[in-house]
């Protein structure tokens, strides 16, 4: 399965979502078009910082 095919499946799976939060280093990431909140950043840097803050 290619990355593009996986992205389509993920988006289809979010059909009944309440809130989508996306973190991605790629400013052109397709997930940003459906996310309610998004951050252009490295997931492995940002998430530990968020957890430490909470």
Order of alpha helices (4+ residues) and beta strands (2+ residues): alpha-beta-beta-alpha
